[in-house]
Amino acid sequence: LSVIESVEPRIAEATRKELADQRSSLKLIASENYASPAVLLTMGTWFSDKYAEGTVGHRFYAGCQNVDTVEALAAEHARELFGAPYAYAQPHSGIDANLTAFWSILAHRVEGPWLEKFGAKNVNELTEADWETLRGELGNQRLLGMSLDAGGHLTHGFRPNISGKMFYQQQYGTDPETQLLDYDLVRAKAREFQPLILIAGYSAYPRRINFAKMREIADEVGATLMVDMAHFAGLVAGKVFTGDEDPVPFAHITTTTTHKSLRGPRGGLILAQEEYASSVDRGCPLVLGGPLSHVMAAKAVALAEARQDSFRTYAQQVADNAKSLADGFLTRGAKLVTGGTDNHIVLLDVTSFGLTGRQAESALLDAGVVTNRNSVPNDPNGAWYTSGVRFGTPALTTRGFGHDEFDKVAELVVDVLKNTRPGSTKAGGASKATYELGDGVADRTHAASAEM
Ligand code: PLP
């Protein structure tokens, strides 16, 4: 930090503070983790200075031999770890991975067949009239994914996101009674809507998915099954999700982030079956420019870590800890979306505490518990204030927490929420944002979290 200090001391100071914050609070954001020193150090190297547009062995710049080594190793570790025929390590983030996957599917399913009809090798050979036809076809495709308030991600067809604008989209939710994914409903929607792409995966759904069933539905309607395992990739890597719960053998394309439960650097990754490999491999120039070679190097290191036996122990503990946290909430009378968990996520419905998600999130932060507010299915408070708080166990499991510590976390959270009252607006009405924390709660909980 002294090197940074000499150039921009405020950045050095912010970095110090970030370390202190991350070490002194209870990090329960389901999408966060603590990467190893090997992963963090690998990101701060000279690979950051190198341009390498293209793909391994086929670059648009000279001098990429070392980047080739790095990218090939990241892909090799990913293929071995997940048992995938093909892996692509270039996407800069989860959204990039999904965009790359969308355009690879469009290239494979729409552009390729039309080029053949036109007798052209690539789009540069098309006449203007042919190009207009192709552009119309590309813009005329359908996507079916899980809705945001059921736990899906923005990129799964949410209207304000590019996925909801570039495709005609429809979304599936969960069963109104059980809040569980209803495969019959997905099948009925798919039959009616006939999507080109069926997406499975989630950001806030606290249950596992049967990917064999999702593939069956995709096959029935001729859709490409794309699984976004950004959240649970660590549980797949650690063999907690196996058989029908492992998406990789069933999906045509699987996308993920590398920084959540997988515990790597911030970034994206794509796995694919052979038939999609060549279109994904054209991520650059399709969607991407120069890859972040230093991050691809860190992905290779993280994936090598995830291939060790100790990662399986970690992944199992992540799932066990989520159960301990859920049980801790339930025994203290709290209400959980779907009534529990069987992955790394616990979604607490805070309406029974008389709070919005926003109030609960802020009160917990005051008490040193870092979470994020989240919609619950059919949320009456909408996506901004919400009625839920999402908890995840990957980060604190990395810090060594087990059953007893997570039970204590549940106790702290319930203590804070029971002692929080909604505040009032300036006009004196009931606010969805402000809150009042009961006397002594912050001190009590900070002291407890410092002990852990
Ligand atoms: N897909 C899912 C399921 C996610 O939960 C997220 C991030 O929260 C993403 C994609 C996007 O990842 P990123 O933030 O790296 O773009």
Residues whose N, C-alpha, C, O or C-beta is under 5 A from the ligand:
A	BS01	PLP	S31 S93 G94 I95 D96 H153 Y202 S203 D228 A230 H231 T257 G267
